[in-house]
Amino acid sequence: MRLGFIGTGEITTALVRGLQGQDHQILVSPRNADVAAMLAAEVPGLTVAPNPDVVTGSDVVFLCLLARTAWEVLPGLPFRADQTIISVMVDAPLSKLRAVCAPATDIAITIPLPPIAGGGCPLPVYPASSVLDTLYGARNLILPQPSEAALNAHLGASALCSPILDQLLTAIDWLAAHTGDAAQAEAYIAAMIRGYLPERAQQGELAAALKSLSTEGGLNATLRAAMAPAKDALRHGLDGFHARLGLTDTKGRT
């Protein structure tokens, strides 16, 4: 395929790296000149081009801008009715994308994370996109959503990565303070947690893993009880996204 990327940052880099070996023709915008040059040197078949040329020369256009920048950059670009548009932008609703990308109508929004560069990244998407599945489905979990609100809820849940990593780093610091080996502490914690996370979890697998770590009076159960207040803090933080993401809470309020 002929693929174009408007915006050249961390997510574009990961998306492009996740396509290596598929022999696509790839155009990227020079918005971040250093990143664009790095990708051109790294990826065969990749060319850096101005935004209008990226759109003109692509069958599939990925929108990878900050939303506040997108509404300045996208209007006036030569989108076509026969193109597929895939947006990975936060705070960019489908209604606005349809307006600025007209006459293109095959438009989907997805939420890639940096690990997509190596595969194994969950990709919730709305509406369902056969193109996204063709490009990334072999190595990543594609999760079509029934509505834009459901997709946005995944966007809120994706923010869990930061606090979880922060907790793991706290545990690593604690362990390293007792062992004197920070590198080994990080390797241990990462491998331990990874061992409980199936690549494509089936419903109930994580609950079963938790149950196996719930021996009364055991270290796992004791620490979990000590950290129980963090569950309310997590839910409170997630609920704080309702207004921004257009979500309704469990009591039917927005």
C-alpha positions in Angstrom: 0.0 0.0 0.0 0.9 3.7 -0.3 0.8 5.0 3.3 1.1 8.5 4.5 1.8 9.9 8.0 0.9 13.5 8.9 2.8 14.3 12.1 6.2 12.8 13.0 6.6 11.9 16.6 6.8 9.0 19.0 3.6 7.3 17.8 4.4 7.8 14.1 7.8 6.2 14.7 6.2 3.2 16.4 3.6 2.8 13.8 6.2 2.9 11.0 8.5 0.5 12.7 5.5 -1.8 13.2 5.1 -2.0 9.4 8.7 -3.0 8.6 9.0 -6.0 6.3 5.6 -5.4 4.6 7.2 -3.5 1.6 4.8 -0.6 1.7 5.6 2.8 0.2 5.6 5.2 3.1 5.5 9.0 3.1 6.0 11.0 6.3 5.7 14.7 6.9 8.8 16.6 8.0 7.1 18.2 11.0 9.8 16.9 13.3 12.7 17.0 10.8 15.1 15.0 13.0 12.6 12.1 13.5 11.7 12.2 9.8 15.3 12.0 8.7 15.9 9.1 11.2 13.0 7.1 9.8 14.1 7.8 6.2 17.5 6.4 7.0 16.1 3.4 8.9 13.1 2.2 6.8 13.5 1.1 3.2 10.8 2.7 0.9 10.2 5.7 3.2 10.3 9.2 1.9 9.9 12.6 3.6 7.5 14.9 1.9 5.4 18.1 2.6 1.9 17.5 4.0 0.1 18.0 0.6 2.4 15.6 -1.1 1.9 13.0 1.7 -1.9 13.2 1.2 -1.7 13.2 -2.6 0.7 10.2 -2.7 -1.1 8.0 -0.2 -4.0 5.5 -0.3 -4.1 5.4 3.5 -3.3 8.5 5.6 -2.5 8.3 9.3 -3.2 11.5 11.3 -0.7 11.7 14.1 -0.9 15.3 15.3 -1.9 17.0 18.5 -5.5 17.9 18.1 -4.9 21.6 18.6 -2.4 21.5 15.8 -4.5 19.3 13.5 -7.3 21.9 13.0 -4.6 24.3 11.7 -2.8 21.8 9.5 -5.5 19.5 8.0 -8.0 22.0 6.5 -7.1 22.5 2.8 -5.1 19.3 2.4 -6.1 17.4 -0.8 -7.9 14.5 0.7 -9.8 12.2 -1.8 -13.0 10.3 -1.6 -11.1 7.0 -2.3 -8.7 7.4 0.6 -8.8 5.7 4.0 -8.1 8.0 7.0 -6.9 6.6 10.3 -6.6 9.0 13.2 -4.6 8.3 16.3 -5.2 11.8 17.8 -6.6 12.5 21.3 -9.5 15.0 21.5 -10.3 14.7 17.8 -13.9 13.5 17.4 -15.1 11.7 14.3 -17.5 14.5 13.5 -14.6 17.0 13.2 -12.4 14.6 11.3 -15.2 14.0 8.7 -15.4 17.8 8.2 -11.7 18.5 7.7 -11.0 15.3 5.7 -13.8 15.6 3.3 -14.5 14.2 0.7 -12.9 11.1 2.4 -15.5 9.1 4.3 -13.6 6.0 5.2 -12.4 7.4 8.5 -11.5 5.4 11.7 -10.0 6.3 15.1 -7.6 4.0 17.0 -5.3 4.2 20.0 -1.9 2.8 19.3 0.7 2.7 22.1 4.5 2.8 21.6 4.8 -1.0 21.9 3.1 -1.4 18.5 6.6 -1.0 17.1 7.3 -4.6 18.1 3.8 -6.0 18.1 1.5 -7.1 20.8 -0.3 -3.8 21.1 -4.1 -3.7 21.7 -5.8 -1.5 19.1 -9.4 -0.5 19.9 -10.9 1.1 16.8 -14.1 2.8 15.8 -15.6 2.3 13.3 -14.2 -1.1 12.4 -11.4 -0.8 9.9 -10.4 -3.6 7.5 -7.3 -1.5 6.5 -6.1 -1.3 10.1 -6.6 -5.1 10.4 -4.7 -5.7 7.2 -1.8 -3.5 8.3 -1.5 -4.5 12.0 -3.8 -7.4 12.8 -1.2 -10.1 12.3 0.9 -8.9 15.2 -1.6 -6.9 17.3 -4.9 -7.3 19.0 -7.6 -5.4 17.0 -10.7 -4.6 19.1 -13.6 -3.0 17.1 -15.8 -0.9 19.3 -19.6 -0.4 19.1 -19.4 3.4 19.5 -17.1 6.4 19.8 -17.9 6.6 23.5 -16.7 3.0 24.0 -13.5 3.9 22.1 -13.0 7.0 24.3 -13.3 4.8 27.4 -10.4 2.8 26.1 -8.5 6.0 25.8 -9.1 6.8 29.4 -8.1 3.3 30.4 -4.9 3.6 28.5 -3.8 6.2 31.0 -3.4 3.3 33.5 0.0 2.5 32.0 1.7 5.5 33.7 0.5 4.9 37.3 1.1 1.2 37.0 4.7 1.7 35.9 5.1 4.3 38.6 4.1 1.7 41.2 6.5 -0.9 39.7 9.3 1.6 39.9 8.5 2.2 43.5 8.8 -1.6 44.1 12.0 -1.7 42.2 13.5 1.1 44.3 12.5 -0.8 47.4 14.0 -4.0 46.3 17.2 -2.4 45.1 17.6 -0.7 48.4 17.7 -4.2 50.0 19.8 -5.9 47.4 22.1 -3.2 46.1 21.5 -4.2 42.5 19.1 -1.8 40.7 19.4 -3.6 37.3 18.6 -7.0 38.7 15.7 -5.5 40.7 14.2 -4.1 37.6 14.7 -7.3 35.6 13.0 -9.3 38.4 10.0 -7.1 38.8 9.4 -6.8 35.1 9.7 -10.6 34.5 7.5 -11.4 37.6 4.6 -9.2 36.4 5.0 -10.3 32.8 4.6 -13.9 33.9 1.0 -13.2 35.1 -0.1 -11.4 31.9 -1.2 -13.6 29.1 -0.5 -12.2 25.6 -4.2 -12.2 24.7 -6.1 -12.6 28.0 -9.4 -14.4 28.0 -12.2 -13.2 30.2 -11.6 -14.4 33.8 -7.8 -15.1 33.4 -6.7 -12.1 35.4 -9.2 -12.8 38.1 -8.0 -16.4 38.3 -4.4 -15.1 38.6 -5.4 -12.8 41.5 -7.3 -15.6 43.2 -4.1 -17.7 43.1 -2.3 -14.9 45.0 -4.9 -14.6 47.7 -3.8 -16.9 50.4 -5.1 -15.5 53.7 -2.2 -14.0 55.7 0.2 -14.4 52.8 2.5 -11.6 51.6 0.4 -10.9 48.4 -2.9 -10.6 50.3 -1.3 -8.5 53.0 0.2 -6.0 50.6 -3.0 -5.9 48.6 -5.0 -5.0 51.7 -2.5 -2.3 52.6 -2.9 -0.8 49.1 -6.7 -1.2 49.0 -7.4 2.6 49.2 -5.5 3.0 45.9 -8.5 1.3 44.1 -10.8 4.1 45.0 -8.1 6.6 43.9 -7.8 4.8 40.6 -11.6 4.9 40.0 -11.8 8.5 41.0 -9.0 9.4 38.5 -10.7 7.5 35.7 -14.0 9.1 36.5 -12.3 12.5 36.1 -12.0 11.8 32.4 -15.8 11.7 31.9 -16.2 15.3 30.7 -13.1 15.3 28.5 -14.0 12.0 26.8 -17.7 12.5 26.6 -18.5 9.5 28.9 -21.5 8.8 31.1 -20.8 7.6 34.6 -22.4 4.6 36.2 -25.2 6.8 37.5 -26.1 8.1 34.0 -24.4 11.5 34.4 -21.9 13.1 32.0 
